[in-house]
Amino acid sequence: MIDENSSSSDPRAASPEVKKGWGRFSIVWLVPLAALIVGGWLLWRDVVSKGPEITVTFETAEGIAAGKTAVRYRDVDVGQVTSINLDDELEHVRLTIRMNADFAEYLTDKTRFWVVRPRVSARGITGLETIVSGAYIEVVPDASGERARAFEGEEEPQYIPNNKDGTRFVLKADELGSLTTGTPVLLRGVEVGEVLETKLDEDATGVSVPVFIREPFDALVKRNTRFWDSSGIALDLNADGLSVRAQSVRSVLAGGINFYTPDDSVNDERAEADTIFLLHGSLEKAELLAQGHSLKYILYFDTSVRGLSRGAPVEFNGIRVGTVESVDLEYVINQNIFRVPVVVTIEPERVRLVGGNLDENDPQATIDTLVENGLRARLKTGSFITGQLFVDLSMNPVTPARYLGDGNGQYRELPTLPQKLDEIANSLSSLLEKVETFPIEEIGIRLLGTVEGIENIVTSPALSDAMTNLKQAAAGVSSLVNNLDTTVLPATQTALDTAREALGGVRDITAPTSPLRYNLEQALKELSATARSLRDLTEFLEQNPSALILGKSGPKEDE
């Protein structure tokens, strides 16, 4: 047994032993402590690395899913859609997107968003890769604007060119036609750029078409470069007939814009960025002079101008020198007549000057001089198939100038001539008017009297007697001819036979083998020898005249 008194009196047994320090700390507590530290670090990293939250509004949310659809730039994920909601008016879809923190400084009011999905457009078929991977949102950042957190998404993919890779120009047109965003810009059939966008002007009088032309082709655009719409297949029915034009397959399907620079402007300085050009409707209109000397005149016609339209050519000797600008109809109240004013543009630079230049000669004074010398305008048919008309200028010095205007118009008037058909019609009308003035009734009465007189002559006895005498005379002539056949003709035949025999004898005498001809030739030869002897005798006597007295001396004998 243990003595209680003895145990209570021991000081060591009355107080427990307490150890101080790390001796009683368990290592198990390190696990939750490490987890707490790691969790705090992850939370801090998530808070620090989390980017800004933005909203982007689209028309629909087709192909977009919250928590799955990514936001990409150059195929790199820079954000993700976190939620999809409708706006307050239930007309649009508002996407909430969490962007990466390092992308925050590029979220400005110039940044653009659009949904990439399979599309068929002027640029071709795009977005095919999204069939497998799903749609995503493309972003094009721009740090030059002001910071923004709410954006309006684009419904169509936008082409955002780099100004270092080309130049942007602006084309102006009356109508847009088939041009759309992405329509190619062609140079000799080669694609060198595309249409950035299409928009209506603020005053609604036309459209603006910004285009981007890539390097090095943008250096070929000069101030005098001409652009024209070459979309689709162009059918042109004009005074020159029916013409069909088409460019590449893509331009036929999606449209296209062509341009060229005139030869005299190739060495000019290149056009600056955002230079405004006129977009012509066709190549023919683009080739018309847009600069230089041009004069506008007005022509008046008092007959039908069916087939004459705006853009018809004005020609001189078959060479185009201008264009018809407008065709209208006027009613002159004080004269109670209708007339057709036709405004034309004459381009003197289309005519090559010889012996001077245009700067030294006033084009207006030159045309006035030509009018004084017989320059006239007339409508002619350019094609009998289409019936289209054109204005033909020609020199008619003997035709007086005809002016149908009052001289108070905006433009100076050129004298006109009626059409050839109109001249023929006027001549026929004049002839008919003259025929109408003939005394037809009086002429008919006189003609009837003449016919009655002829009838009296034909039925008169004197004419019957004359016909009887004529028959008798004819019988006498016939008898005379018979006598000639029986008497004169045989004698004539005998004379002819005799003459034939005589000619046969002459032919026998003159034949090459006839004796007479041989004797005659021998006589002629002897006569020629006699003539030579006489010529020798004459020469001897001229040299020795004493021979007539002394005679001819013979040869001397040898002594």
C-alpha positions as CSV (number, residue, x, y, z in Angstrom):
1,M,0.0,0.0,0.0
2,I,1.1,3.4,-0.6
3,D,1.2,5.8,2.2
4,E,-0.9,8.8,1.4
5,N,0.9,11.0,3.8
6,S,4.3,10.1,2.4
7,S,3.1,10.7,-1.3
8,S,1.5,14.1,-0.5
9,S,4.6,15.3,1.1
10,D,6.7,14.6,-2.1
11,P,6.9,17.9,-4.1
12,R,7.7,16.1,-7.4
13,A,4.5,14.0,-7.1
14,A,2.2,17.0,-6.5
15,S,3.0,19.0,-9.8
16,P,3.0,17.7,-13.4
17,E,6.0,18.1,-15.7
18,V,5.3,20.7,-18.6
19,K,7.6,20.7,-21.7
20,K,7.9,23.9,-23.7
21,G,8.9,24.5,-27.4
22,W,8.2,22.5,-30.7
23,G,8.2,19.2,-29.0
24,R,4.4,18.8,-28.9
25,F,3.6,20.4,-32.5
26,S,2.4,17.8,-35.0
27,I,3.6,17.7,-38.6
28,V,0.0,16.9,-39.7
29,W,-0.9,20.6,-39.5
30,L,1.5,21.4,-42.4
31,V,-0.9,19.8,-44.9
32,P,-3.9,22.2,-44.4
33,L,-1.5,25.1,-44.0
34,A,0.1,24.4,-47.4
35,A,-3.3,24.0,-49.0
36,L,-4.3,27.3,-47.5
37,I,-1.3,29.0,-49.0
38,V,-1.7,27.4,-52.4
39,G,-5.4,28.3,-52.5
40,G,-4.6,31.9,-51.5
41,W,-2.0,32.1,-54.2
42,L,-4.3,30.7,-56.8
43,L,-7.0,33.1,-55.8
44,W,-4.6,36.0,-55.9
45,R,-3.4,34.9,-59.4
46,D,-6.9,34.5,-60.7
47,V,-7.9,38.0,-59.4
48,V,-4.7,39.6,-60.8
49,S,-4.8,37.8,-64.2
50,K,-8.5,38.2,-64.8
51,G,-9.1,40.6,-67.6
52,P,-11.9,43.2,-68.1
53,E,-15.4,42.1,-68.7
54,I,-17.0,43.6,-71.8
55,T,-20.4,43.4,-73.7
56,V,-20.8,42.9,-77.4
57,T,-24.2,43.2,-79.1
58,F,-25.2,41.1,-82.2
59,E,-28.3,40.5,-84.1
60,T,-28.4,36.8,-83.2
61,A,-26.5,34.3,-81.1
62,E,-26.4,31.6,-83.8
63,G,-23.6,29.1,-83.1
64,I,-22.5,30.9,-79.9
65,A,-22.5,29.1,-76.5
66,A,-21.7,30.5,-73.1
67,G,-18.6,29.1,-71.6
68,K,-17.5,27.5,-74.9
69,T,-17.3,30.2,-77.6
70,A,-13.9,31.7,-77.6
71,V,-12.7,35.2,-78.7
72,R,-9.7,35.0,-81.0
73,Y,-7.1,37.2,-82.6
74,R,-4.8,35.6,-85.1
75,D,-6.1,32.2,-84.0
76,V,-5.0,32.9,-80.4
77,D,-7.7,32.8,-77.7
78,V,-7.9,36.2,-76.0
79,G,-11.2,35.8,-74.3
80,Q,-14.4,33.7,-73.8
81,V,-18.1,34.2,-73.8
82,T,-19.4,33.9,-70.2
83,S,-23.1,34.6,-70.7
84,I,-25.7,35.3,-73.4
85,N,-28.7,37.6,-72.7
86,L,-31.3,39.6,-74.6
87,D,-31.2,43.4,-74.4
88,D,-34.0,45.4,-72.8
89,E,-36.0,45.8,-76.0
90,L,-35.6,42.1,-77.0
91,E,-34.2,43.1,-80.4
92,H,-30.5,42.2,-80.0
93,V,-28.3,39.7,-78.2
94,R,-25.9,40.9,-75.6
95,L,-22.8,38.8,-75.0
96,T,-20.8,39.1,-71.9
97,I,-17.2,38.3,-72.6
98,R,-14.3,38.0,-70.2
99,M,-11.1,39.2,-71.9
100,N,-7.5,38.4,-71.0
101,A,-5.8,40.9,-68.9
102,D,-3.0,41.6,-71.4
103,F,-5.6,42.5,-74.0
104,A,-7.2,45.3,-72.0
105,E,-5.3,48.2,-73.5
106,Y,-6.5,47.2,-77.0
107,L,-10.2,47.5,-76.1
108,T,-11.1,50.9,-77.6
109,D,-14.0,52.3,-79.5
110,K,-12.2,51.4,-82.8
111,T,-11.9,47.7,-81.9
112,R,-14.2,45.5,-84.0
113,F,-15.9,42.1,-83.4
114,W,-17.7,39.7,-85.6
115,V,-18.8,36.0,-85.6
116,V,-16.8,33.7,-87.8
117,R,-19.1,31.0,-89.3
118,P,-19.3,29.4,-92.7
119,R,-20.2,32.0,-95.3
120,V,-20.4,32.4,-99.1
121,S,-19.6,36.0,-100.1
122,A,-17.7,38.0,-102.6
123,R,-14.5,36.9,-101.1
124,G,-15.5,33.3,-101.6
125,I,-16.3,30.5,-99.1
126,T,-15.0,31.4,-95.7
127,G,-15.2,29.9,-92.2
128,L,-15.3,26.2,-93.3
129,E,-13.1,25.3,-90.3
130,T,-15.9,26.3,-87.9
131,I,-18.0,23.3,-89.2
132,V,-15.8,21.1,-86.9
133,S,-14.5,23.5,-84.2
134,G,-17.7,25.6,-83.9
135,A,-18.2,29.3,-84.4
136,Y,-15.9,31.8,-82.7
137,I,-15.7,35.6,-82.4
138,E,-13.0,37.4,-84.3
139,V,-11.6,40.6,-82.8
140,V,-9.4,43.2,-84.5
141,P,-7.8,45.4,-81.8
142,D,-7.0,49.1,-82.2
143,A,-5.2,50.9,-79.4
144,S,-5.5,54.3,-81.0
145,G,-9.1,54.9,-79.8
146,E,-10.6,55.6,-76.4
147,R,-11.1,52.9,-73.8
148,A,-14.5,51.2,-74.1
149,R,-16.4,48.3,-72.6
150,A,-19.5,48.1,-74.7
151,F,-19.3,47.3,-78.5
152,E,-21.5,46.8,-81.5
153,G,-20.6,43.6,-83.3
154,E,-20.4,43.4,-87.1
155,E,-22.7,41.0,-88.9
156,E,-20.3,40.4,-91.7
157,P,-16.5,39.8,-91.6
158,Q,-14.6,43.0,-92.1
159,Y,-11.3,43.3,-94.1
160,I,-9.1,45.6,-92.0
161,P,-6.1,46.4,-94.3
162,N,-2.7,47.4,-93.0
163,N,-1.9,50.8,-94.6
164,K,1.7,49.7,-94.8
165,D,0.7,47.0,-97.3
166,G,-1.3,49.2,-99.7
167,T,-3.3,52.4,-100.2
168,R,-7.0,53.2,-99.6
169,F,-8.9,55.2,-102.2
170,V,-12.6,56.3,-102.4
171,L,-14.8,55.8,-105.5
172,K,-17.9,57.9,-106.1
173,A,-20.9,56.6,-108.1
174,D,-24.5,57.4,-108.8
175,E,-25.6,53.9,-108.0
176,L,-24.1,50.9,-106.3
177,G,-25.1,48.2,-108.7
178,S,-23.9,44.7,-107.7
179,L,-20.8,45.9,-105.8
180,T,-20.5,44.6,-102.2
181,T,-17.9,44.4,-99.5
182,G,-15.1,42.2,-100.8
183,T,-15.7,42.8,-104.5
184,P,-12.3,42.5,-106.2
185,V,-10.5,45.4,-107.8
186,L,-8.8,44.2,-111.1
187,L,-6.0,45.4,-113.2
188,R,-5.9,43.8,-116.6
189,G,-7.8,40.9,-115.1
190,V,-5.5,40.4,-112.2
191,E,-6.9,41.0,-108.7
192,V,-4.9,43.7,-106.9
193,G,-7.3,44.9,-104.2
194,E,-10.9,44.8,-103.0
195,V,-13.8,46.9,-101.8
196,L,-13.7,47.7,-98.1
197,E,-17.3,48.8,-97.7
198,T,-20.2,50.5,-99.4
199,K,-22.2,53.3,-98.0
200,L,-24.8,55.9,-99.1
201,D,-23.7,59.5,-99.0
202,E,-25.1,61.8,-96.4
203,D,-27.1,63.8,-98.9
204,A,-28.3,60.6,-100.6
205,T,-27.2,61.8,-104.0
206,G,-24.8,59.0,-104.6
207,V,-22.7,56.2,-103.0
208,S,-19.1,56.0,-101.7
209,V,-17.1,52.9,-102.3
210,P,-13.8,52.8,-100.4
211,V,-11.3,50.4,-102.0
212,F,-7.9,49.1,-100.9
213,I,-5.2,48.4,-103.5
214,R,-2.2,46.4,-102.4
215,E,1.4,47.1,-103.0
216,P,3.1,47.5,-105.5
217,F,0.0,48.1,-107.6
218,D,-1.2,51.1,-105.6
219,A,1.8,53.0,-107.1
220,L,0.1,52.7,-110.5
221,V,-2.9,54.8,-109.4
222,K,-2.4,58.4,-110.6
223,R,-4.6,61.4,-110.4
224,N,-5.9,60.8,-113.9
225,T,-6.6,57.1,-113.4
226,R,-10.0,55.9,-114.5
227,F,-12.1,53.3,-112.6
228,W,-15.2,51.6,-114.0
229,D,-17.7,48.9,-112.9
230,S,-17.0,45.6,-114.7
231,S,-19.5,43.6,-112.8
232,G,-21.2,40.6,-114.3
233,I,-21.9,40.3,-118.0
234,A,-22.6,43.7,-119.6
235,L,-25.0,43.9,-122.6
236,D,-24.9,47.2,-124.3
237,L,-27.4,48.1,-127.0
238,N,-26.4,51.4,-128.6
239,A,-25.8,53.2,-131.9
240,D,-22.8,50.8,-132.5
241,G,-25.0,47.7,-132.1
242,L,-25.1,45.0,-129.5
243,S,-21.9,44.4,-127.5
244,V,-21.3,41.8,-124.8
245,R,-18.5,42.2,-122.2
246,A,-17.4,40.0,-119.3
247,Q,-14.4,39.8,-117.0
248,S,-13.3,36.9,-114.7
249,V,-15.6,34.3,-113.4
250,R,-15.4,35.9,-109.9
251,S,-16.3,39.3,-111.3
252,V,-19.2,37.7,-113.2
253,L,-20.6,36.1,-110.0
254,A,-19.6,38.8,-107.4
255,G,-18.9,41.9,-109.5
256,G,-15.6,43.7,-110.0
257,I,-13.9,47.1,-110.5
258,N,-11.3,47.7,-113.2
259,F,-9.0,50.7,-113.6
260,Y,-6.4,51.9,-116.0
261,T,-4.2,55.0,-116.4
262,P,-4.0,56.8,-119.8
263,D,-0.6,56.7,-121.5
264,D,0.0,60.4,-121.1
265,S,-0.4,60.1,-117.3
266,V,1.7,57.1,-116.6
267,N,4.7,59.2,-115.5
268,D,2.6,61.4,-113.2
269,E,3.0,61.3,-109.4
270,R,1.0,58.6,-107.6
271,A,-2.3,59.5,-106.0
272,E,-2.4,60.1,-102.3
273,A,-4.4,57.9,-99.9
274,D,-8.2,58.6,-99.7
275,T,-8.1,60.3,-103.1
276,I,-11.6,60.5,-104.5
277,F,-12.2,59.1,-108.0
278,L,-15.3,58.8,-110.2
279,L,-16.6,55.3,-110.7
280,H,-17.8,55.0,-114.3
281,G,-20.5,52.6,-115.5
282,S,-18.5,51.1,-118.3
283,L,-15.1,51.2,-120.0
284,E,-16.5,53.4,-122.8
285,K,-17.6,56.0,-120.4
286,A,-14.3,55.8,-118.5
287,E,-12.4,56.4,-121.8
288,L,-14.2,59.7,-122.4
289,L,-12.1,62.7,-121.5
290,A,-12.7,63.7,-118.0
291,Q,-10.3,66.6,-118.1
292,G,-8.9,69.1,-120.6
293,H,-10.9,71.3,-123.1
294,S,-14.5,70.4,-123.5
295,L,-17.3,72.5,-125.0
296,K,-21.0,72.1,-124.5
297,Y,-23.5,73.0,-127.3
298,I,-27.2,72.6,-127.8
299,L,-28.9,71.2,-130.9
300,Y,-32.5,71.6,-131.8
301,F,-34.5,69.1,-133.8
302,D,-38.1,69.5,-134.9
303,T,-38.6,65.8,-135.9
304,S,-38.7,62.5,-134.0
305,V,-35.5,61.6,-132.2
306,R,-36.6,58.1,-131.3
307,G,-33.4,56.0,-130.9
308,L,-31.2,58.9,-129.6
309,S,-30.2,58.4,-126.0
310,R,-27.9,59.9,-123.4
311,G,-24.3,58.7,-124.0
312,A,-24.8,58.3,-127.8
313,P,-21.6,59.3,-129.7
314,V,-21.1,62.6,-131.6
315,E,-19.0,61.8,-134.7
316,F,-17.2,63.7,-137.4
317,N,-16.3,61.7,-140.5
318,G,-16.8,58.5,-138.5
319,I,-14.5,59.6,-135.7
320,R,-16.0,60.2,-132.2
321,V,-15.5,63.7,-131.0
322,G,-18.1,64.1,-128.3
323,T,-21.0,62.6,-126.4
324,V,-24.8,63.3,-126.1
325,E,-25.4,64.6,-122.6
326,S,-29.2,64.9,-122.5
327,V,-32.3,64.7,-124.7
328,D,-35.4,66.7,-123.7
329,L,-38.7,68.0,-125.1
330,E,-39.8,71.6,-125.2
331,Y,-43.0,73.4,-126.2
332,V,-42.6,76.9,-127.6
333,I,-45.8,78.7,-126.5
334,N,-45.5,81.8,-128.8
335,Q,-44.9,79.6,-131.8
336,N,-47.2,76.8,-130.9
337,I,-44.6,74.1,-131.8
338,F,-42.6,71.3,-130.2
339,R,-38.8,71.0,-130.4
340,V,-36.2,68.6,-129.0
341,P,-33.1,70.2,-127.4
342,V,-30.1,67.9,-127.4
343,V,-27.1,68.9,-125.3
344,V,-23.8,67.6,-126.5
345,T,-20.2,67.8,-125.3
346,I,-17.6,68.4,-127.9
347,E,-14.0,67.4,-127.0
348,P,-11.5,69.2,-129.2
349,E,-8.6,67.2,-127.8
350,R,-9.9,64.2,-129.8
351,V,-8.8,66.0,-132.9
352,R,-5.1,66.1,-133.6
353,L,-4.0,69.6,-134.4
354,V,-1.4,70.2,-137.2
355,G,0.5,73.4,-137.6
356,G,-0.3,74.6,-134.1
357,N,-1.5,73.6,-130.6
358,L,-4.7,74.0,-128.6
359,D,-3.2,76.6,-126.3
360,E,-2.6,79.0,-129.1
361,N,-6.0,78.4,-130.7
362,D,-9.4,79.2,-129.0
363,P,-11.5,76.1,-129.5
364,Q,-14.7,78.2,-129.4
365,A,-13.4,80.5,-132.1
366,T,-12.3,77.4,-134.2
367,I,-15.8,75.9,-134.0
368,D,-17.4,79.2,-134.9
369,T,-15.2,79.4,-138.0
370,L,-16.2,75.9,-138.9
371,V,-19.8,76.8,-138.6
372,E,-19.3,79.7,-140.9
373,N,-17.7,77.3,-143.4
374,G,-20.6,74.9,-143.3
375,L,-20.3,72.8,-140.1
376,R,-23.8,71.2,-139.5
377,A,-25.2,68.6,-137.2
378,R,-27.6,65.8,-138.3
379,L,-29.1,62.7,-136.8
380,K,-28.1,59.4,-138.4
381,T,-28.9,55.8,-137.8
382,G,-26.0,53.9,-136.2
383,S,-27.5,50.5,-136.6
384,F,-30.6,49.4,-138.6
385,I,-30.9,46.4,-136.3
386,T,-31.2,48.4,-133.1
387,G,-32.5,51.6,-134.5
388,Q,-30.1,53.7,-132.4
389,L,-29.2,57.2,-133.6
390,F,-26.1,59.3,-133.2
391,V,-25.2,62.9,-134.0
392,D,-23.1,63.3,-137.1
393,L,-21.2,66.5,-137.8
394,S,-20.3,67.2,-141.4
395,M,-19.3,70.1,-143.6
396,N,-22.1,71.4,-145.9
397,P,-20.9,74.8,-147.2
398,V,-23.8,75.2,-149.6
399,T,-26.5,74.5,-147.0
400,P,-27.6,77.6,-145.1
401,A,-27.4,77.4,-141.3
402,R,-30.7,76.5,-139.6
403,Y,-31.2,77.6,-136.0
404,L,-34.4,76.5,-134.2
405,G,-33.6,78.1,-130.9
406,D,-34.0,81.6,-129.7
407,G,-30.4,82.1,-128.7
408,N,-31.2,82.7,-125.0
409,G,-30.2,79.2,-123.8
410,Q,-27.4,78.2,-121.4
411,Y,-25.3,76.8,-124.2
412,R,-24.4,78.0,-127.7
413,E,-26.4,76.5,-130.5
414,L,-25.0,74.6,-133.5
415,P,-27.1,74.6,-136.7
416,T,-28.8,71.3,-137.6
417,L,-30.0,69.6,-140.7
418,P,-33.1,67.3,-141.0
419,Q,-32.5,63.6,-141.4
420,K,-32.3,62.1,-144.9
421,L,-35.6,60.3,-144.5
422,D,-37.2,63.6,-143.4
423,E,-35.8,65.3,-146.5
424,I,-37.3,62.6,-148.7
425,A,-40.6,62.9,-146.9
426,N,-40.5,66.7,-147.2
427,S,-39.8,66.3,-151.0
428,L,-42.6,63.9,-151.4
429,S,-44.9,66.2,-149.5
430,S,-43.9,69.1,-151.6
431,L,-44.5,67.0,-154.7
432,L,-47.9,66.0,-153.5
433,E,-48.7,69.6,-152.8
434,K,-47.8,70.5,-156.3
435,V,-49.8,67.7,-157.7
436,E,-52.8,68.8,-155.7
437,T,-52.5,72.2,-157.5
438,F,-52.7,70.7,-160.9
439,P,-56.0,71.3,-162.9
440,I,-56.8,67.6,-163.0
441,E,-60.5,68.1,-164.1
442,E,-59.5,70.4,-167.0
443,I,-56.7,68.0,-168.0
444,G,-59.2,65.2,-168.0
445,I,-61.6,67.1,-170.2
446,R,-58.9,67.9,-172.7
447,L,-57.6,64.3,-172.6
448,L,-61.2,63.0,-173.3
449,G,-61.5,65.4,-176.3
450,T,-58.1,64.2,-177.6
451,V,-59.2,60.6,-177.4
452,E,-62.5,61.4,-179.2
453,G,-60.5,63.1,-182.0
454,I,-58.2,60.1,-182.4
455,E,-61.2,57.9,-182.6
456,N,-62.7,60.0,-185.4
457,I,-59.4,59.8,-187.3
458,V,-59.2,56.1,-186.9
459,T,-62.8,55.5,-188.1
460,S,-62.6,58.1,-191.0
461,P,-62.9,56.8,-194.8
462,A,-59.7,58.7,-195.7
463,L,-57.8,56.5,-193.3
464,S,-59.3,53.4,-194.9
465,D,-58.3,54.6,-198.4
466,A,-54.8,55.3,-197.1
467,M,-54.5,51.8,-195.7
468,T,-55.6,50.4,-199.1
469,N,-53.0,52.4,-200.9
470,L,-50.4,51.3,-198.4
471,K,-51.3,47.7,-199.1
472,Q,-50.9,48.2,-202.8
473,A,-47.5,49.9,-202.3
474,A,-46.4,47.0,-200.2
475,A,-47.4,44.6,-203.0
476,G,-45.3,46.5,-205.4
477,V,-42.3,46.4,-203.2
478,S,-42.7,42.7,-202.8
479,S,-42.8,42.2,-206.6
480,L,-39.6,44.3,-207.0
481,V,-37.9,42.1,-204.4
482,N,-38.9,39.0,-206.3
483,N,-37.5,40.5,-209.6
484,L,-34.2,41.1,-207.8
485,D,-34.1,37.5,-206.7
486,T,-34.7,36.1,-210.2
487,T,-32.6,38.5,-212.4
488,V,-30.2,40.6,-210.5
489,L,-28.9,38.1,-208.1
490,P,-27.9,35.4,-210.7
491,A,-25.9,38.1,-212.7
492,T,-24.3,39.2,-209.6
493,Q,-23.3,35.6,-208.8
494,T,-21.7,35.3,-212.3
495,A,-19.7,38.5,-211.8
496,L,-18.5,37.2,-208.4
497,D,-17.4,33.9,-209.9
498,T,-15.4,35.7,-212.6
499,A,-13.7,37.9,-210.1
500,R,-12.9,34.9,-208.0
501,E,-11.2,33.2,-211.1
502,A,-9.2,36.4,-211.8
503,L,-8.0,36.6,-208.2
504,G,-7.0,32.9,-208.5
505,G,-4.8,33.7,-211.5
506,V,-3.2,36.6,-209.7
507,R,-2.5,34.3,-206.8
508,D,-0.9,31.7,-209.2
509,I,1.3,34.4,-210.8
510,T,2.5,35.7,-207.4
511,A,3.1,32.3,-205.9
512,P,6.8,31.7,-204.8
513,T,7.2,28.9,-207.4
514,S,5.7,30.7,-210.4
515,P,8.0,31.3,-213.5
516,L,6.9,34.9,-213.7
517,R,7.9,35.7,-210.2
518,Y,11.3,33.9,-210.8
519,N,12.0,35.9,-214.0
520,L,11.0,39.1,-212.3
521,E,13.4,38.4,-209.4
522,Q,16.3,37.6,-212.0
523,A,15.5,40.9,-213.8
524,L,15.6,42.8,-210.6
525,K,19.0,41.2,-209.8
526,E,20.4,42.2,-213.2
527,L,19.0,45.6,-212.8
528,S,20.8,45.9,-209.5
529,A,24.1,44.8,-211.1
530,T,23.7,47.4,-213.9
531,A,23.1,50.1,-211.3
532,R,26.3,49.1,-209.5
533,S,28.3,49.2,-212.8
534,L,26.9,52.7,-213.6
535,R,27.8,53.8,-210.1
536,D,31.4,52.5,-210.6
537,L,31.7,54.2,-214.0
538,T,30.5,57.5,-212.5
539,E,33.0,57.4,-209.8
540,F,35.8,56.6,-212.3
541,L,34.9,59.5,-214.5
542,E,34.8,61.8,-211.5
543,Q,38.4,60.8,-210.7
544,N,39.6,60.6,-214.4
545,P,37.6,63.0,-216.6
546,S,40.3,62.8,-219.4
547,A,39.3,59.2,-219.9
548,L,36.4,60.4,-222.0
549,I,38.9,61.7,-224.6
550,L,42.0,59.6,-224.1
551,G,40.3,56.5,-223.0
552,K,41.2,54.2,-220.2
553,S,44.9,53.4,-220.0
554,G,45.9,49.8,-219.8
555,P,48.6,48.2,-217.7
556,K,52.2,49.0,-218.7
557,E,54.3,46.3,-220.4
558,D,57.6,45.3,-219.0
559,E,60.5,46.7,-220.8
